[in-house]
């Protein structure tokens, strides 16, 4: 049997329900990977005069969501959790509904609404993890907060396109992806 | 049809007409049958005295929503949820919860 780490022991002692936390981390990791998949389809279909204008931010959000998955997985295992062995189970336990291509893929507003809802779901999920871990599990909190920063920016990008007023956020515009989560991506790899 | 009830319900408060023999007033015991374990039955939850059909919600697949189970009164659980109760506007209110 795997020995409990001191890090896990201290988090439990601080009052975090680790089973609930792991449930959230796995479900949000599933949401990230499935979103990466569904955003691939959305991005492919963002064509035409309106669609092409959205393609780059959809791509940036897609790549960053994949990065979030990559950053979450080590923490899940550190805490003694694991990913479901079956990809179907993983998909179906996602913390967010699938970001399906709208019935009319030329309807850019419908596309934006799918993208926006996915990001808003993610914002809720990481806020919940931050609330659960603040002051108790510093490492998970730091990770969830970094992801939250990026999800909030994604939400702002798409909301702005839908005419919800100025967001005050810039898109990546060719700058590196995952400015907040990047520090977790190469950590621990020697 | 259900008894007249002036309690404001989430999602406009309209209670759907009884469908396929599904009763409108749910006791705790009756509600527990709609926990998602019987695929022939809708997945139901209670919230603030109303019963909602969440069968079509992806996040209630199999009668489970994170660590919550369907077929129960989840009024107290909403406080820790990362969403407002307005989310229930997406579900159909199918009856009254009568815990007895």
Boltz contact constraints between the chains, C-beta under 6 A:
constraints:
  - contact:
      token1: [A, 20]
      token2: [B, 67]
      max_distance: 6.0
  - contact:
      token1: [A, 92]
      token2: [B, 61]
      max_distance: 6.0
  - contact:
      token1: [A, 97]
      token2: [B, 58]
      max_distance: 6.0
  - contact:
      token1: [A, 124]
      token2: [B, 82]
      max_distance: 6.0
  - contact:
      token1: [A, 124]
      token2: [B, 83]
      max_distance: 6.0
  - contact:
      token1: [A, 127]
      token2: [B, 82]
      max_distance: 6.0
  - contact:
      token1: [A, 128]
      token2: [B, 82]
      max_distance: 6.0
